[in-house]
Amino acid sequence: MDERAGQLLWHARARALEARATAPSFVTKNEQMRRLRRICWQLGVEEPVWSINDKRDTYAWVDRMGIRRPAELARAVKVAALGWTDLPDRIVLKPERGAGGHGIRLLERRDGTWFDLIGEVSVDVDELDRAHASLVDGGRVSAEVFAEEMVRDPQRPGGAPVDWKVYAFFGTVGMVAGRARSVASDSGPRSRFRVFDASWRDFGPDVTRYRYDPGIAPPRHAEEVLDVARRVSAAIPRAFVRVDLYDDEHGVVFGELTPEPGGPQRFRRDVDRRLGELWEEAEGRVQAYLASTGLLRPALQPLPHSAVVQPLSPGAVRPAYPSYADDSS
C-alpha cells in the first residue's frame, strides 16, 4: 500500500471511530453499565437498585409505593413443599432469586395434574421439583420458591398474559416491548414480540431479531402502563431500568424490576440511537439530582472509593445488600 492510500485508510478509520464515539447508543450504554457494576463489586459496593431486585424486596418496595402486584399464595424452601393441594387452579411458580425467566412456570390445574401454559405440556409436582433442583444446582436460581396468582389478561383469556417490558429512563419511557409466551415448538417454548414507542406506534418487524407478532395489541390500560413505568423509574436514581408490567381487567399489575435485561439487547440503528439519547439525558438528570444533594461537592482530602484511598480488588465477590423487605423504617 502506498503512502497516499495509507493516509486515506487512516482518515476513514478515524472518521468511523469518531462517528461511533459521538453517536448515542443504547447498546454502548448497556455494556458500559455492566462494566461499571463489576467495578463497584471490586470496591465492595453494590448499586442500591439491586437491594430491591429479589422478588420479596421488590414487592415490599412497590407495596409502599401503592402499586398493585400479584398476591402471594404460598412460599417454601423447595418446590415440593409448597402445599399444592391448597393452591388455586391457576398460579405462577417463581424462584425467589433468578434471571432470564429461569424457573418461572405458568401453571393451570387440569384433570388432577398441572399444565404448563408456556411449554404446553402436562407436568406433575415431582417433575417440577426435579427441574427446579437442576436449576439450583446450576446456580441459575434460588432454592426458595413461591406461588402467586396468575394475571388474567382480558385480551388473552385462558392463556399466558402479555408481558409488557417498558424501557424507562429516569421518568421517560423510550420503548415498550410486548412479549407473548404461548407458542411451543420442538425446541421449547417460543416468545414473540411487538415493540412500540411511547405513543404506542409499532416500530415494525425489523426493530429486533426476535420473532414479530402483529397480533399483540396495545394493552387496554395503555396509558396506565406508561404512567406506572414512569413513576417506578423516576423513583430510582439511575439512568435506565426496565419495568415489567401486566394488564388485567382492573388495570396495571406490577411484574418485576430488571436493572440489566438479559439476552442480546440489540435494536435497529435509529431506535438504538434514540434510546441512547434518552439514556444520556437521564444521566444528566441523575447527575443534577446528586449535585443538588451536595454529594458531588469537592472535598479537602481524597474521598472514599477514590483510587488514592481504595485500589481495585480483582478477586472481590458480590457484596451482600440489606433486604428491603426486612427494613421496618
N, C-alpha and C positions, 0 to 999 in steps of 0.2 A: 504494500500500500504506500503511495507517495505521500509527501507531507501535506499537500492540499486536501487530499481525500481524508487523511487522518484528522485534520483540523475540522472538516465538515462533520465527520462522525462524532468527534468530541463535543462539538456545539449541539448536535442533535440530541445526544445523550443528556447533556446539561439541561436543555430545554425540557426534555421529558421528565427529568428528575425534579426540575423546578415546578412543572405543572402538577406533578404528583404530590409535591410537598405543600403547594399552596391551595389546592382544591380540597374543601372539606369532604370528609369521608366517614360514614358510619363504620365501615369495615376497619379502617385505620384506628378510629377511636376505640372500638370494641376490643381490638387486640392490645392496644395500649393499656386499657383498663385491666386486662388480665395480668399484664406485666407489672403494673403498679400494685396490684393486690399481692403478688408474690414478694415485692419489696417490703410491703407492710408486714407480711409474715416474718421476713428476715429481721425486722426491727421489733418483733414481738407484739405487734398491734394488729387487731382485726378491725376492718372498716365497720362502723356501727350498724350499717344496714344489715349485716349478717347476724346481728343479735335478734332480728325478727324473721330470720329465714326458715327456721324449723316450723313445722305446721302449728304446733301448740303456741309458740311465741307469736307467730303471725296472727293467729286467731285472737289471742289476748289483746294484741295491738288494735286490730280492726274493730273488736268489740268496744274498746274505749273510744274509737272514732265514730261509733254508731252506724257502722256499715254492716249490712246483712250478710250472713255466711251460712253454709250448710250446718245443720245441727249434728253434733257428735252423738253417736248411738252406743258405741262400746269402744273400749281400749284394752289392750293386753300386751304381754311381753312376747307373744308369738301368735301366729295366725290361728292355730287350732284352739286357742284358749279364749276366743272372742265371745263365746256363748251364742253360737249360730242359730240355735232353735228359737231364740228370743228376738232375733233381728227381723225387721220388716222385709217385704218381698223384693224391694229394690234398694240396693246400697252401693256405696263406693268404698272399696278397700284401699287404704293408703298406708305407706310406711311413715313413721314419724319424721325421718330424715331420708332424703334421696333426691335425685335429679334425673332429668331426661325422661320422666314418665315411668321409670323403672318401679315395678311393684304395685302400680295402680291398676285396680280391676273394677270395672263397672259390671255389677252382678245383678241378675234377676232370678228369683226362685221360680222354677218350672218343674212340675211333676216330682216334687220331693228332692230335686237337686238344684244346682246353680248353673245359670247360663251366663257366659262371659259375652257381654254385648260388643266388646271391642274385637276379640278374637273369633266371635261367633262359634263358640264351642261349649259343650257342657263340661263342667268340672265339679269335683267334689271337694270337701274340705281338706282331705288328706293331700290331694293334688296341689291345692292352693298353698298348703303348709310347706310341702316339699319345694315347690317353685320359689317361694319366698326365702326359704332357708338357703337355697342355692345363691340367691342374690346377696344375702347377708354374708355368706362365705366368701363371695367375690368382692366384698367391700363396697357394693353399689348402694345398699340401703341399710337402714337401722333394723334391728330385730323387732323393736316395738312397733306395733301397728294399731290402727284404729279404723272403725267403720263409721261412715257418716251418711246422711240422707243423700239420695241422688236428685239432682236438679231436674225438673221436668220442663224441658224446652217446648213451648207451645208450637213451635214450628217443626218439631221433630217428635211428635207424640210416640211413646213406646220405644224410642231409640236413645242412643247416647246424645247428650246435649252438645251444641256447638260451643267450642272453647274459644272465647274472644281474647286474643292476645294483643294488648294495647301497648305500643311503644311510646313511652311517655318521657318527657324531658323537663323535669322540674316545673310541672304545671302545664306543659304544652303537649298535646297529642300530635305525633307525627305520622302514625300509621296504625291500622288495626288489621290483624290477620285472623280471619275466622277459620278454625280447624274443625272439620267433621271427621269423627273417628268411628266409622261404621261399615267400612268395606274390608272384608277379609280376603286373603289370597293364599296360595300355596306357600308363599314365603312369609306369611304372618299378616297381622293387621296393617292396613294402609291408612294413611291420613291424607285428606285432600284439603286444599286451602283456597280461599278467595281473599284477596288483600285490598283494603280500602284506604283512602286518605281520610283526614279528619272531617270531611264533608260527606263521607260515605260514597265517594266516587270510586269505581272499580279501577285499580291500577292496571288490570289486564293480565292475561295468562303468562306473560313473559317476565313478570316482576321478580320472580324467584324460580329456582329449579324444582320446587315442589309441585305435586300434581294439582292442577287447577280444577275447581268445581264451580261453574257458573250458577249452580243451584243453591249455593249458600247465600241466602238473602240477609240483608242487614237485620239486626235484632229488633224486636218490637219496641223495646225501650232504648233505642239507639242513642238518643241524647243523654240519657242517664248513664249509659256505659261510658261515654266520653267524660261526663261530669265526675263520676266516681274515680276514674283513672286519673284525671287531673288533680283531684283532691288528694288522692293517695300519694302521687309522685311529688306534689308540691309540699308535702309534709316530710319529705326525706331530703336532706341537704346533699344531693347527689345529682350529677348531670343527667344520668339515664337510669331508668329501671323499667322492666316490663311488668305490667299489671294484668294478670289473667282473670277474666270475669266470665260469668254465665248469665243467662237471661231466662226468667220464668214468667208465669202469667202475672206475678205481682211486681216484677221489676228486676233489678240487677242483684246478683249474688256474687260475693267475692270468692275467687278460686285460690290464687296464690300469688306471691310476690316472686319475681325472677330477676335478681340483680345481674346475673350473667347467663343469658339464654344459651342453651346448648345447640349443637348441630351447626351446620355451615350457615352463618348469618351473612349471606351474600344476596345483594339486590341489584336490580337494573341500575345503570350508572346514574341516571337522573334522580332516582329515588335514593340511592346511596349518598349522593351529594346533598340532597335536601335534608335527609336525616342527620348528616354530618354538620350541616349548618345549624340545625336545631340543637344538636349536642354542644356545639361551641357557644351558642347563645346561652344555653343552660349553664355551662361552665362559668360564663361571665356573671350570671345571676347568683350562682353559689358563691363565687368569689366576692361579690358585692355583699352578700349576707354575712360571710365570715369577716369581711373588713368592718362591717357595721358593728360587730360584736367586740371588736378590739383585739381579736385573736391574731391578727396579722400585723400588729404594731411592732416596729423594730425594737429589739431589746438592747441592753447594755452588755450582754455577755452571750456566748454561744447557747442556742436554745436546745432543749431536749430533742433527741432524734436527729439532730444535725450530724454531719459526718465528723465534726470535731469532737462531739460528745459520745456518739454511738456508731461505731462501724457496723457494716452489714455482717450478719451471721448466716453464711450459706447453708448451714445444717439445721436452721430453725424449723420447727414444726408449727402447724397452725395453732394459734393461741386459743384458749377457751374463752368464751364470752359469756357474761352473766345472762341467764334466761329472762326474757321479758315477762314470760308468764308467771314467774316467781316473784316479780317486782311488786310489792304491795304499796308503792308510793302512788 
